[in-house]
Amino acid sequence: MHALIVSDGDPPDRAALDETWPGWRDTIAFVVAADGGAVGARGAGFGIDLVVGDGDSLGEAGLAALAAEGLAIERSRFDKDESDTELAVLACLRRGATAITIVGAFGGRLDHTLANIWLLALPALGDRSVQLLDGLTRVRLLRAPAAAGGRARHELTGRAGDLVTLLPMGGDVAGITTDGLQYPLRDEPLRLGPARGLSNVRLGPTATVTAAHGLLLIVESPAAAADAGGGGRL
């Protein structure tokens, strides 16, 4: 089951998402709004199945309006350990989600954006397919070794010229091999700290990344965004 989470960052631009990541929402069966993400979900035309969070962004009036519509609401305490987006992820898992897409995860406060990206490493997710999307960015996590043992693998689909950045998360990543990227890695490590994995380039519509051990963030941006923002290392 593919679940969509709408977080309370920059509101999702549905047209931009559809253009940059064709087919990204074709199999979505369940939509969860993380607190104020309900506003962004409505603005983008997504039907909402569940609202979770402490309600500080929606406020009492906003929560009451959603409840009056008959929407399911799982309200948490304000003094919780989890973010609203984390609660949304856990709600999806309880309902049997095998794949999760999160939009509205970027923008606003930097610490919130980073926390949303770090949720990709949530142990409860296991080997489920999870991605963070906006109209310019897709972020995923490669966990190695794979759940069944051996090398972990991600296939990257897109357009020639798209940027692909590989960043070790939490420590060094060992045994990385890429195919279909301009600057290849051949069973090599990426060390935590240096920016070596920044701004690689996809040579065709598909590329692959495999790794032997570690957590590897995969950040993809369309070629048009690279042209507008500059493709070099800052």
PADREN-259785 format. One record per residue (C-alpha): residue in one letter; x, y, z; residue number from 1. Coordinates in nm, 4 decimals. Example, Ala and Ser with C-alpha at 12.3 -4.5 7.8 and 13.67 -1.06 7.14 Angstrom:
('A', (1.2300, -0.4500, 0.7800), 1) ('S', (1.3670, -0.1060, 0.7140), 2) 
END
This chain:
('M', (0.0000, 0.0000, 0.0000), 1) ('H', (0.1399, 0.3362, -0.1079), 2) ('A', (0.0710, 0.6160, 0.1417), 3) ('L', (0.1158, 0.9893, 0.0909), 4) ('I', (0.2147, 1.2174, 0.3781), 5) ('V', (0.1705, 1.5928, 0.3442), 6) ('S', (0.3927, 1.7795, 0.5916), 7) ('D', (0.3687, 2.1415, 0.6998), 8) ('G', (0.6670, 2.2808, 0.5070), 9) ('D', (0.6419, 2.4497, 0.1688), 10) ('P', (0.2982, 2.3603, 0.0254), 11) ('P', (0.3190, 2.0936, -0.2459), 12) ('D', (0.2951, 2.2129, -0.6055), 13) ('R', (0.1063, 1.9287, -0.7688), 14) ('A', (0.1698, 2.0463, -1.1255), 15) ('A', (0.5452, 2.0718, -1.0647), 16) ('L', (0.5525, 1.7300, -0.8986), 17) ('D', (0.3678, 1.5741, -1.1915), 18) ('E', (0.6017, 1.7343, -1.4434), 19) ('T', (0.9263, 1.6457, -1.2679), 20) ('W', (0.8367, 1.3001, -1.1352), 21) ('P', (0.5819, 1.1483, -1.3779), 22) ('G', (0.3651, 0.8790, -1.2222), 23) ('W', (0.4718, 0.9586, -0.8671), 24) ('R', (0.1133, 0.9491, -0.7318), 25) ('D', (-0.0399, 0.6788, -0.9517), 26) ('T', (-0.0618, 0.4142, -0.6781), 27) ('I', (-0.1380, 0.6303, -0.3723), 28) ('A', (-0.4142, 0.4688, -0.1658), 29) ('F', (-0.4036, 0.6623, 0.1631), 30) ('V', (-0.3286, 1.0262, 0.2478), 31) ('V', (-0.2132, 1.1506, 0.5892), 32) ('A', (-0.1790, 1.5195, 0.6748), 33) ('A', (0.0761, 1.6086, 0.9422), 34) ('D', (-0.0946, 1.8905, 1.1345), 35) ('G', (-0.0808, 2.2056, 0.9152), 36) ('G', (-0.0039, 1.9839, 0.6181), 37) ('A', (-0.3821, 1.9533, 0.5931), 38) ('V', (-0.3900, 2.3048, 0.4495), 39) ('G', (-0.1248, 2.2190, 0.1899), 40) ('A', (-0.3020, 1.8936, 0.1037), 41) ('R', (-0.6281, 2.0748, 0.0411), 42) ('G', (-0.4529, 2.3422, -0.1632), 43) ('A', (-0.2997, 2.0751, -0.3857), 44) ('G', (-0.6292, 1.8926, -0.4264), 45) ('F', (-0.5419, 1.5812, -0.2249), 46) ('G', (-0.8205, 1.4059, -0.0392), 47) ('I', (-0.7268, 1.3506, 0.3254), 48) ('D', (-0.7904, 1.0217, 0.5056), 49) ('L', (-0.6237, 1.1055, 0.8372), 50) ('V', (-0.4831, 1.4075, 1.0231), 51) ('V', (-0.2163, 1.3529, 1.2893), 52) ('G', (-0.0150, 1.5814, 1.5164), 53) ('D', (-0.0468, 1.8153, 1.8103), 54) ('G', (-0.2605, 2.0706, 1.6253), 55) ('D', (-0.0423, 2.3719, 1.7005), 56) ('S', (-0.0384, 2.4788, 1.3351), 57) ('L', (-0.4060, 2.4158, 1.2606), 58) ('G', (-0.5308, 2.5585, 1.5897), 59) ('E', (-0.8506, 2.4622, 1.7671), 60) ('A', (-1.0726, 2.6191, 1.5020), 61) ('G', (-0.8924, 2.4377, 1.2213), 62) ('L', (-0.9120, 2.1035, 1.3994), 63) ('A', (-1.2802, 2.1564, 1.4749), 64) ('A', (-1.3506, 2.2339, 1.1093), 65) ('L', (-1.1791, 1.9139, 0.9965), 66) ('A', (-1.3605, 1.7085, 1.2605), 67) ('A', (-1.6925, 1.8577, 1.1464), 68) ('E', (-1.6197, 1.7190, 0.7995), 69) ('G', (-1.5888, 1.3728, 0.9498), 70) ('L', (-1.2125, 1.3433, 0.9007), 71) ('A', (-1.0271, 1.1038, 1.1288), 72) ('I', (-0.7901, 1.2893, 1.3623), 73) ('E', (-0.5207, 1.1385, 1.5813), 74) ('R', (-0.4187, 1.4221, 1.8084), 75) ('S', (-0.1026, 1.3998, 2.0160), 76) ('R', (0.0227, 1.5858, 2.3205), 77) ('F', (0.2234, 1.9036, 2.2665), 78) ('D', (0.5120, 1.7715, 2.4793), 79) ('K', (0.5809, 1.4719, 2.2566), 80) ('D', (0.9146, 1.3279, 2.1471), 81) ('E', (0.8154, 1.2755, 1.7822), 82) ('S', (0.7627, 1.5364, 1.5125), 83) ('D', (0.4205, 1.5527, 1.3475), 84) ('T', (0.5725, 1.4046, 1.0317), 85) ('E', (0.7206, 1.1158, 1.2299), 86) ('L', (0.3777, 1.0485, 1.3796), 87) ('A', (0.2375, 1.0456, 1.0263), 88) ('V', (0.4982, 0.7905, 0.9182), 89) ('L', (0.4141, 0.5674, 1.2144), 90) ('A', (0.0425, 0.5999, 1.1382), 91) ('C', (0.1072, 0.4832, 0.7823), 92) ('L', (0.3053, 0.1832, 0.9067), 93) ('R', (0.0254, 0.0821, 1.1443), 94) ('R', (-0.2088, 0.0766, 0.8455), 95) ('G', (0.0180, -0.1509, 0.6456), 96) ('A', (0.1989, 0.0945, 0.4169), 97) ('T', (0.4704, -0.0699, 0.2101), 98) ('A', (0.5711, 0.2523, 0.0330), 99) ('I', (0.5557, 0.6126, 0.1560), 100) ('T', (0.5925, 0.9420, -0.0286), 101) ('I', (0.6327, 1.2606, 0.1757), 102) ('V', (0.5647, 1.6044, 0.0253), 103) ('G', (0.5774, 1.9401, 0.2025), 104) ('A', (0.8841, 1.8172, 0.3911), 105) ('F', (1.1172, 2.0997, 0.2819), 106) ('G', (1.1164, 2.4738, 0.3463), 107) ('G', (1.0477, 2.6663, 0.6621), 108) ('R', (1.2860, 2.5990, 0.9480), 109) ('L', (1.6098, 2.4225, 0.8572), 110) ('D', (1.5936, 2.1944, 1.1616), 111) ('H', (1.2507, 2.0713, 1.0537), 112) ('T', (1.3760, 2.0026, 0.7019), 113) ('L', (1.6763, 1.8092, 0.8343), 114) ('A', (1.4591, 1.6146, 1.0794), 115) ('N', (1.2287, 1.5135, 0.7937), 116) ('I', (1.5230, 1.3906, 0.5867), 117) ('W', (1.6625, 1.2006, 0.8854), 118) ('L', (1.3275, 1.0192, 0.9175), 119) ('L', (1.4397, 0.8115, 0.6192), 120) ('A', (1.6654, 0.6296, 0.8658), 121) ('L', (1.3785, 0.5522, 1.1070), 122) ('P', (1.4368, 0.1888, 1.2099), 123) ('A', (1.0652, 0.1076, 1.1875), 124) ('L', (1.0731, 0.1708, 0.8118), 125) ('G', (1.2944, -0.1297, 0.7463), 126) ('D', (1.3351, -0.1860, 0.3738), 127) ('R', (1.0166, -0.0055, 0.2688), 128) ('S', (1.0325, 0.2346, -0.0231), 129) ('V', (1.0273, 0.5919, 0.1105), 130) ('Q', (1.0884, 0.9176, -0.0760), 131) ('L', (1.0714, 1.2896, -0.0002), 132) ('L', (0.9597, 1.4959, -0.2986), 133) ('D', (0.9049, 1.8477, -0.4173), 134) ('G', (0.9057, 1.9921, -0.7667), 135) ('L', (1.2865, 2.0160, -0.7707), 136) ('T', (1.4112, 1.7379, -0.5458), 137) ('R', (1.3759, 1.3684, -0.4675), 138) ('V', (1.5490, 1.2297, -0.1588), 139) ('R', (1.5798, 0.8603, -0.0775), 140) ('L', (1.7991, 0.6454, 0.1451), 141) ('L', (1.9976, 0.3373, 0.0464), 142) ('R', (2.0444, 0.1053, 0.3449), 143) ('A', (2.3269, -0.1435, 0.3051), 144) ('P', (2.3506, -0.4338, 0.3373), 145) ('A', (2.0063, -0.5130, 0.1973), 146) ('A', (1.7447, -0.6663, 0.4265), 147) ('A', (1.8015, -1.0058, 0.2662), 148) ('G', (2.1779, -0.9644, 0.2932), 149) ('G', (2.4328, -0.8616, 0.0324), 150) ('R', (2.4615, -0.5349, -0.1541), 151) ('A', (2.1739, -0.2877, -0.1498), 152) ('R', (2.0649, -0.1357, -0.4805), 153) ('H', (1.8603, 0.1627, -0.6014), 154) ('E', (1.7577, 0.2289, -0.9591), 155) ('L', (1.7430, 0.5981, -1.0515), 156) ('T', (1.5056, 0.6914, -1.3312), 157) ('G', (1.4857, 1.0347, -1.4896), 158) ('R', (1.6425, 1.2327, -1.7700), 159) ('A', (1.9926, 1.2632, -1.9045), 160) ('G', (2.1605, 1.5601, -1.7390), 161) ('D', (1.9727, 1.5285, -1.4090), 162) ('L', (2.1907, 1.5760, -1.1017), 163) ('V', (2.2470, 1.2891, -0.8594), 164) ('T', (2.4155, 1.3581, -0.5266), 165) ('L', (2.5332, 1.0795, -0.2960), 166) ('L', (2.5936, 1.1704, 0.0688), 167) ('P', (2.6937, 0.9340, 0.3495), 168) ('M', (2.4596, 0.9591, 0.6469), 169) ('G', (2.5736, 0.8865, 1.0000), 170) ('G', (2.9120, 0.7448, 0.8989), 171) ('D', (3.1218, 0.6269, 0.6072), 172) ('V', (2.9552, 0.4201, 0.3354), 173) ('A', (3.1580, 0.1335, 0.1899), 174) ('G', (3.1600, -0.0456, -0.1418), 175) ('I', (2.9675, 0.2020, -0.3569), 176) ('T', (2.9344, 0.1213, -0.7261), 177) ('T', (2.7451, 0.3374, -0.9752), 178) ('D', (2.6374, 0.2784, -1.3327), 179) ('G', (2.5039, 0.5400, -1.5736), 180) ('L', (2.6567, 0.8411, -1.3975), 181) ('Q', (2.9183, 1.0729, -1.5451), 182) ('Y', (3.1616, 1.0323, -1.2542), 183) ('P', (3.1590, 0.6606, -1.1662), 184) ('L', (3.2386, 0.4901, -0.8405), 185) ('R', (3.3751, 0.1374, -0.8551), 186) ('D', (3.3412, -0.0405, -0.5216), 187) ('E', (3.4642, 0.2745, -0.3448), 188) ('P', (3.3790, 0.4452, -0.0147), 189) ('L', (3.2300, 0.7842, 0.0495), 190) ('R', (3.3555, 0.9333, 0.3746), 191) ('L', (3.1405, 1.1332, 0.6141), 192) ('G', (3.2359, 1.5005, 0.5755), 193) ('P', (3.3964, 1.5499, 0.2310), 194) ('A', (3.1668, 1.6587, -0.0539), 195) ('R', (3.2961, 1.4108, -0.3094), 196) ('G', (2.9506, 1.2704, -0.3904), 197) ('L', (2.7987, 1.6096, -0.4771), 198) ('S', (2.6515, 1.6907, -0.8217), 199) ('N', (2.7048, 1.3798, -1.0285), 200) ('V', (2.5186, 1.3689, -1.3624), 201) ('R', (2.2888, 1.1017, -1.5041), 202) ('L', (2.3944, 1.0007, -1.8565), 203) ('G', (2.0617, 0.8507, -1.9634), 204) ('P', (1.7121, 0.7694, -1.8396), 205) ('T', (1.8333, 0.5116, -1.5887), 206) ('A', (2.1259, 0.4757, -1.3533), 207) ('T', (2.1988, 0.2478, -1.0597), 208) ('V', (2.3719, 0.2802, -0.7242), 209) ('T', (2.4734, -0.0146, -0.5068), 210) ('A', (2.6531, -0.0203, -0.1730), 211) ('A', (2.7920, -0.2827, 0.0620), 212) ('H', (2.7583, -0.1128, 0.4005), 213) ('G', (2.6205, 0.2122, 0.5435), 214) ('L', (2.3424, 0.4651, 0.4933), 215) ('L', (2.3623, 0.6595, 0.1679), 216) ('L', (2.1391, 0.9579, 0.0934), 217) ('I', (2.0462, 0.9872, -0.2744), 218) ('V', (1.9379, 1.3379, -0.3752), 219) ('E', (1.8147, 1.3921, -0.7320), 220) ('S', (1.7373, 1.7192, -0.9096), 221) ('P', (1.6103, 1.7680, -1.2653), 222) ('A', (1.8441, 1.9074, -1.5278), 223) ('A', (1.6349, 2.2252, -1.5601), 224) ('A', (1.6842, 2.3009, -1.1905), 225) ('A', (2.0553, 2.2370, -1.2262), 226) ('D', (2.0738, 2.4861, -1.5153), 227) ('A', (1.8841, 2.7492, -1.3164), 228) ('G', (2.0804, 2.7080, -0.9966), 229) ('G', (2.4223, 2.6136, -1.1265), 230) ('G', (2.5512, 2.2598, -1.1331), 231) ('G', (2.8925, 2.3091, -0.9762), 232) ('R', (3.0019, 2.2496, -0.6198), 233) ('L', (2.9489, 2.5530, -0.3964), 234) 
END
